[in-house]
Amino acid sequence: MQSTISMPNEVETHPRNAENWPFTLTRHTPAIGAEIGDIDLREPFDDTTCLALRRALLKYKVLFFRDQDITPAQHVAVARRFGELEVHPTFPHHPDHPELVILGRNDSKRGRENLYHSDVSWREIPSMGSMLRCVHCPEVGGDTMWINMAAAYEGLPDDIKTRIADLTAVHDFLPLFGIAIPEDQHTEVKKKFPPATHPVVRTHPETGEKILYVNEAFTTHLANYGHKTVDQYRVGFDFKLAEMELLQLLFRQAQVPEYQVRLKWRPNTIAFWDNRSCQHYAIQDYYPAVRHMMRATVIGDRPF
């Protein structure tokens, strides 16, 4: 396991080669986010560039690329340089590329993704990262925010860190996506995608960072609260309330602006984020305008 990736806390802009980057890199906030320039994702890049992009991803958590007029096939090819791609079970797919999901909203289909979440945390093996491209977006509105959940963990009081150190949480597919699936299919879907249990504090497999890994979209409850909690004075249903209070406190950590970056989309903008150390929030302020996106998601690793 590597443990040498540091948090971005030096200068605001890294010109080419300042850290041996084969591209330009400009930070967006002290905590998270960097814009990558002087790179054309239509062209296959070499292993050196691929490794540099991965290193930048680990350090800055989410990377932004502007003016990337790539085809769906090129989108899939770029994302696949970072690992195998998943096929989402409910989102509509591109007709020629099942790994590419279509996220479209308009005056007849209002968005409902305005929850802080980590993509597919309900999987036993959640994703490593997501690469989202804007095809069409409103003139104003429809921004997305990303949250550095390693910084969110570091910002917790020490006594909360102690309380959650050995806790696990259940992540479930159905509470959010069940509305789009006929009720008579819920039992079969739950067999195919059973709730997954992950550490509340996961360790990043490449950087060694501790990451707060619960989210309000998919995390339903703490699996072992009754066995690990120090709140032994809480009894009866009051004990369950204590669990719920703790989980709500952890959810609210994602809402702290100091841990966030916000992107205003333009057509052919791409965001590529480390889904292990980020949450994100798609702002639903643009209805009834049209917003059309495509996303490829890289399969990750089992949280520990």
C-alpha positions, 0 to 999 in steps of 0.5 A, spaced: 500 500 500 502 506 498 502 512 503 506 518 500 500 521 496 499 528 500 493 533 501 494 539 496 496 544 500 502 548 497 500 552 491 494 554 487 497 552 480 502 547 477 505 549 470 507 543 466 513 539 469 512 543 476 511 536 479 513 532 472 505 533 470 505 531 462 499 536 462 497 543 465 494 543 472 490 548 476 487 547 483 480 549 484 479 549 492 484 548 497 481 541 499 479 538 492 479 539 485 483 540 479 483 542 472 487 539 467 489 542 461 493 541 454 491 534 453 486 531 448 482 525 450 480 524 443 487 521 442 490 515 446 495 517 451 501 513 453 502 510 460 506 515 463 500 520 462 495 515 464 500 514 471 500 521 471 493 522 471 492 517 476 497 520 481 493 527 480 486 523 481 489 520 488 491 527 490 486 532 488 480 527 488 476 530 482 479 532 475 476 537 470 477 537 463 474 542 458 472 542 451 473 535 450 469 533 444 469 526 444 465 520 441 462 515 446 467 510 443 472 514 445 469 516 452 469 508 454 476 507 451 479 513 456 475 510 462 477 503 461 485 505 461 483 506 469 480 499 469 474 495 467 468 498 467 461 496 470 454 496 467 449 499 471 443 495 472 437 500 472 440 506 468 439 507 461 445 505 457 448 507 450 445 503 445 452 501 442 456 501 449 452 498 455 458 501 459 456 508 458 449 510 462 445 516 459 443 521 464 438 525 461 433 530 464 428 535 461 421 538 462 418 532 462 423 528 467 425 532 473 432 530 476 432 527 483 439 526 484 440 531 489 443 527 495 450 527 497 452 520 495 458 515 493 456 512 486 454 504 487 456 504 494 451 498 495 455 494 491 459 489 495 465 492 490 463 499 489 466 503 484 473 506 483 471 512 479 466 515 475 468 519 468 462 524 467 461 528 460 456 533 459 453 533 452 448 538 453 447 543 459 443 549 461 446 556 460 445 556 468 444 551 473 445 544 474 452 544 477 455 538 481 459 539 487 464 534 490 466 532 497 473 530 499 471 525 504 478 524 507 478 531 509 471 530 512 473 524 516 479 528 519 474 534 521 471 530 525 472 531 533 476 525 536 471 522 540 467 521 534 473 518 530 473 513 536 466 511 536 466 510 529 473 506 528 470 499 528 463 500 526 460 498 519 454 500 515 449 497 511 448 500 504 442 498 500 440 499 492 432 499 493 431 505 498 433 509 492 432 505 486 426 501 488 421 507 485 424 505 478 423 498 479 416 494 479 414 492 486 413 485 484 420 485 482 423 488 488 424 481 491 428 478 485 432 485 485 434 484 492 437 477 491 441 480 485 443 486 489 443 484 496 445 490 501 452 490 502 456 492 509 462 496 509 466 500 514 464 506 516 471 509 516 474 505 510 482 506 508 484 508 501 487 502 498 492 506 494 494 512 499 492 509 506 488 515 507 482 514 512 475 516 509 468 517 512 464 512 508 457 513 509 452 517 505 445 519 505 443 516 499 444 508 500 446 508 507 440 505 511 443 503 518 449 501 522 450 494 522 454 493 529 452 499 533 449 495 538 456 491 539 461 496 538 457 503 541 460 506 547 453 509 549 451 503 553 447 508 558 442 508 552 436 503 553 430 501 549 428 505 543 432 511 545 438 506 543 436 506 536 435 514 536 442 514 539 444 510 532 440 514 528 443 521 531 450 518 530 449 517 522 445 523 521 451 527 524 456 523 519 451 524 513 452 532 515 460 532 514 459 532 507 455 538 507 461 542 510 463 547 504 470 547 506 470 540 504 467 541 497 468 544 490 463 546 485 463 545 477 459 549 472 458 545 466 459 546 459 458 542 453 464 537 452 466 538 460 468 532 463 469 530 470 473 524 473 473 523 480 475 518 485 469 515 488 472 511 494 474 518 497 469 523 494 461 524 495 458 528 490 451 532 489 447 534 483 444 540 484 437 540 481 435 547 480 435 547 472 428 544 471 425 545 466 431 546 462 435 540 458 441 537 461 444 531 458 450 527 461 454 520 459 457 516 465 462 511 465 464 507 471 470 504 473 470 498 477 473 498 484 475 494 490 472 491 496 472 497 502 477 495 508 
